[in-house]
Amino acid sequence: MSRPGTLHVLTPTFRPAGGVVKIMDYVTHARSAGYEVAIRAPQRPGADEALFAIERFRGLREDPGVSFHTRKHIDFGDDDLAFVSLPGNFELPYGSLPSGMSPERIIHIIQGVRHVNPRWLGGYPVRLLTRPAARISINDIVADLIRPYLDPRGLHRVINLGHALDYFAHERSGGLSSPVRVAYTTWKSDIGDRVAATLPEGFEFRAIRETVDWAALRELYQWADVFVSSPGPEEGLYLPGLEAMAAGALVVTPDVGGNMAYCRPEDNCLLVGFEDVDGYRDALLRLAGADVAEVERFRTAGYATTADFDLDAERRGFHDFLDEVWRRVDVFEGRAPATA
């Protein structure tokens, strides 16, 4: 049923943040289904973009089936679709869609729970959910939150987020180091710094404070005994916690929504309050005093969790989704009879 034409993919940047990496994953999924991909951004990618240093994206700029554009209009062909994530990118394909074409030619992937926050972007993302499009949620937690805002007649499917966790994988066993090695990032919060200031003895802290490539992140995770998860208050998934599990680090994290798709408190992580310095400190002290059996229990559960986040499964789910989109588009545009 899928009719490979062109998928017009909008991205706000080529910085290798989690949301942008996921957009590029869908570019590769579309190429594997035979689609040409037109990537649209405010500016063309530079020669040294870190995004394209990621192994699975290295060939995209040389791929003859991938093109890069800055033009503020999409010329939709009969076999074309659009793919957006950031709410601010929605208006370009919507305004470009010719009269009579189905709005479900626009695929809107929801990567964060903040879409239902009326304070985010003045409430525009919430209002956007009520407008027609074909929608993908990256896990059931996101889907359950946005579902009340969607027209129930519209296409909405969960395609669980996949990630290249094998890149971060690191097999290890035994107890924690002495001193205990604790890693964190400061991209979204300085909670790691504040916690480190309360624990001067028996711990060694290391932080990444700037945007870095995956190699630097892998080195951090694989060095650490414990990863202090420091997500923003509303996350669709928060990949660093999952990446740290793949590297065998124990994870201390708050509940910020979508990360509960992989965090199971007291099984593969320790749960603390959001921005709760005392909670993080107490969790680190607990792990420092844990015996080898408890450390291994958390670590083994973390390893097992990562098997549920597979890029191949995500790719297959997207291919099936594209088939479903075309069935619905053909009915809307009068090329196929509606079915009960």
C-alpha positions in Angstrom: 0.0 0.0 0.0 2.9 2.4 0.7 3.6 4.6 -2.3 7.2 5.9 -2.0 7.2 9.5 -3.1 8.8 12.2 -1.0 8.7 12.7 2.7 9.2 16.4 3.6 10.9 16.3 7.0 11.1 19.5 9.1 13.7 20.0 11.8 14.5 23.2 13.8 18.2 22.5 13.8 20.9 20.0 13.1 22.2 20.0 16.7 22.2 16.4 17.9 19.7 16.8 20.7 17.4 13.9 21.5 14.4 15.2 19.6 16.4 16.0 16.5 18.2 12.6 16.5 14.7 11.0 16.5 13.7 13.1 13.5 16.8 11.8 11.7 15.9 8.2 12.7 12.6 8.7 10.9 14.5 10.0 7.9 16.4 6.7 7.8 13.2 4.7 8.3 11.6 6.5 5.4 14.6 5.9 3.1 14.4 2.1 4.0 10.8 2.2 2.8 11.9 3.7 -0.5 10.9 7.3 0.0 13.0 10.2 -1.1 13.4 12.7 1.8 13.5 16.5 1.6 14.9 17.8 4.9 13.8 21.4 5.6 15.5 23.6 8.2 16.1 27.3 8.8 19.6 26.8 7.3 21.5 24.1 5.5 23.8 21.8 7.5 27.4 22.9 8.0 30.3 20.7 6.9 31.1 19.7 10.5 27.6 19.1 12.0 28.0 16.7 14.9 24.6 15.1 14.0 26.1 13.6 10.9 29.0 12.2 12.8 26.6 9.7 14.5 27.3 6.5 12.7 23.8 5.7 11.5 23.5 9.2 9.9 26.9 9.5 8.3 25.7 8.7 4.8 22.7 11.0 4.7 24.4 14.0 3.2 25.8 11.9 0.4 22.6 10.0 -0.2 21.1 11.0 -3.6 17.7 10.3 -2.2 18.1 13.0 0.5 18.0 16.7 -0.2 18.3 19.8 2.1 16.1 22.9 1.7 15.3 26.3 3.4 12.4 27.3 1.2 9.3 28.3 3.2 6.8 26.3 1.0 6.3 22.7 0.2 5.1 21.6 -3.3 3.1 18.5 -2.4 3.1 15.9 -5.1 0.5 13.2 -5.3 2.7 10.8 -3.4 4.1 13.2 -0.9 3.8 13.4 2.9 5.3 15.7 5.5 6.8 14.9 8.9 7.0 17.3 11.8 7.9 17.2 15.5 8.3 20.8 16.8 5.0 22.5 17.0 6.4 25.6 15.3 7.1 23.6 12.2 3.5 22.5 11.7 2.3 25.6 9.9 4.6 25.3 6.9 3.2 22.0 5.6 -0.3 22.8 6.7 -0.2 26.1 4.8 1.4 24.3 1.8 -1.2 21.6 1.6 -3.4 22.0 -1.6 -7.2 22.2 -1.2 -8.7 18.7 -1.3 -5.6 16.9 0.0 -6.0 15.1 3.3 -4.5 16.7 6.4 -3.3 13.3 7.4 -0.6 13.7 4.8 1.0 15.6 7.7 2.6 13.2 10.2 3.0 14.8 13.6 5.2 12.9 16.1 4.7 13.8 19.7 8.0 13.4 21.6 7.2 15.2 24.9 4.5 15.3 27.6 4.8 19.1 27.6 2.4 19.2 24.6 -0.4 19.3 27.1 1.1 22.1 29.2 -0.9 25.2 28.5 2.0 27.4 29.6 4.3 26.0 26.9 4.5 28.3 23.9 1.4 30.1 25.0 -0.7 27.0 24.8 -0.3 26.7 21.0 0.9 23.0 21.2 -2.3 22.1 23.1 -4.5 23.8 20.5 -2.4 22.1 17.8 -3.4 18.7 19.1 -7.0 19.4 18.2 -6.2 20.0 14.5 -6.3 17.2 12.0 -3.1 15.3 11.2 -1.7 11.7 11.5 -0.1 11.4 14.8 2.6 9.2 16.4 3.2 9.1 20.2 6.6 7.7 21.2 5.2 5.7 24.1 2.0 5.0 25.9 2.6 7.6 28.5 2.7 10.4 25.9 -0.3 8.8 24.1 -2.5 8.7 27.2 -1.8 12.4 27.9 -2.5 13.7 24.5 -5.4 11.5 23.6 -8.2 13.6 25.3 -7.2 16.5 23.0 -7.4 14.6 19.7 -10.3 14.1 17.4 -11.0 10.3 18.0 -11.6 9.9 14.3 -8.1 10.8 13.5 -5.1 8.5 13.1 -3.1 8.1 16.3 -0.7 5.3 16.9 2.0 4.5 19.5 5.4 3.6 18.0 7.7 3.0 20.9 10.9 5.0 20.7 13.9 3.1 19.4 17.5 4.1 20.2 21.0 2.8 19.3 21.7 1.6 22.8 24.2 -0.9 21.6 26.6 2.1 21.0 26.6 2.8 24.8 26.6 -0.8 25.9 29.2 -1.8 28.4 29.3 -5.1 30.2 30.4 -5.0 33.8 29.9 -6.8 37.1 30.6 -6.5 40.8 30.2 -3.7 43.2 30.9 0.0 43.0 34.2 1.8 42.9 35.9 3.5 45.8 35.4 6.4 45.7 32.0 5.9 44.0 32.0 7.5 40.5 29.0 9.7 39.9 28.3 11.3 36.5 25.7 13.8 35.4 25.0 16.5 32.8 24.0 20.1 33.4 22.1 20.8 30.1 18.7 21.0 31.8 19.5 21.4 35.5 22.3 22.1 37.9 21.0 19.6 40.4 24.1 17.5 39.9 26.3 20.3 41.0 24.1 21.0 44.0 24.1 17.3 45.1 27.9 17.1 44.6 28.4 20.0 47.0 26.7 17.9 49.8 28.9 14.8 49.3 32.6 15.7 49.5 33.8 12.4 50.9 33.7 9.0 49.3 32.5 10.2 45.9 34.1 11.3 42.7 32.0 13.5 40.4 32.3 14.1 36.7 29.9 16.3 34.6 29.4 17.2 31.0 28.3 20.8 30.7 28.2 21.5 27.0 26.8 19.8 23.9 29.2 16.9 23.0 29.3 14.1 20.6 28.1 10.6 21.4 31.6 9.4 22.0 32.0 11.7 25.0 28.7 10.7 26.4 29.6 7.0 26.1 32.9 7.6 27.9 31.0 9.4 30.7 28.5 6.6 31.1 31.0 3.8 31.0 33.2 5.6 33.5 30.4 6.1 36.0 29.1 3.8 38.7 26.0 5.9 39.1 24.3 8.3 36.8 22.4 11.2 38.3 19.6 11.8 35.9 18.7 15.5 35.6 15.9 15.8 33.1 13.6 18.8 32.6 10.2 18.8 34.3 8.4 17.4 31.2 10.1 14.7 29.2 8.8 12.4 26.5 11.5 9.9 27.4 14.9 11.4 28.5 17.4 9.3 26.7 20.5 9.8 29.0 19.0 7.7 31.8 18.4 4.8 29.3 21.9 5.2 27.8 23.4 5.1 31.2 21.6 1.8 31.9 23.0 0.3 28.7 26.4 1.2 30.0 25.8 -0.6 33.3 25.6 2.6 35.4 23.0 2.7 38.2 20.4 5.4 37.7 19.0 7.9 40.2 16.1 9.8 38.7 12.9 11.8 39.3 9.6 11.1 37.7 9.1 13.6 34.9 6.5 11.8 32.8 7.8 9.9 29.8 10.9 8.5 31.5 8.6 6.2 33.4 8.3 4.3 30.2 11.6 2.7 31.2 12.2 3.6 34.8 11.0 1.0 37.3 11.7 2.3 40.8 13.5 -0.1 43.1 14.0 -2.5 40.2 16.2 -0.7 37.6 16.5 2.7 39.2 16.1 4.7 42.4 13.4 7.3 42.4 13.8 10.8 44.0 11.8 13.9 44.0 12.2 16.5 41.2 15.1 18.8 42.1 15.3 17.2 45.5 18.9 17.6 46.6 18.4 15.7 49.8 16.7 12.9 48.0 19.5 12.5 45.5 22.1 12.7 48.3 20.3 10.0 50.3 20.0 7.8 47.2 23.8 8.1 46.5 24.6 7.3 50.1 22.4 4.2 49.9 24.1 3.0 46.8 27.5 3.7 48.3 26.6 1.3 51.1 24.9 -1.3 49.0 26.4 -4.8 48.8 27.4 -6.4 45.5 24.1 -8.3 45.2 22.0 -5.2 45.3 24.3 -3.4 42.9 24.1 -6.3 40.5 20.3 -6.5 40.9 19.9 -2.9 39.7 22.4 -3.2 37.0 21.0 -6.5 35.6 17.5 -5.0 35.5 18.8 -1.9 33.7 20.5 -4.1 31.0 17.2 -6.0 30.6 15.2 -2.8 30.1 17.3 -1.6 27.2 16.1 -4.6 25.1 12.7 -2.9 24.8 14.0 0.1 22.9 14.9 -1.2 19.5 15.4 0.8 16.3 14.3 -2.1 14.1 11.0 -2.4 15.8 10.5 1.4 15.4 11.3 1.1 11.7 8.8 -1.7 11.2 6.2 0.2 13.1 6.7 3.3 10.9 6.4 1.3 7.7 3.1 -0.1 8.9 2.0 3.4 9.9 2.8 4.7 6.4 0.6 2.0 4.9 -2.2 3.0 7.2 -1.8 6.7 6.3 -2.1 6.0 2.6 -5.3 3.9 3.1 -6.9 6.8 4.9 -5.6 9.4 2.5 -7.0 7.5 -0.5 -10.4 7.4 1.1 -10.3 11.1 2.0 -9.2 12.1 -1.5 -11.7 9.8 -3.2 -9.4 7.2 -4.6 -10.8 4.3 -2.5 -14.1 3.4 -0.9 -14.5 3.8 2.8 -14.6 0.6 4.8 -16.7 -0.1 7.9 
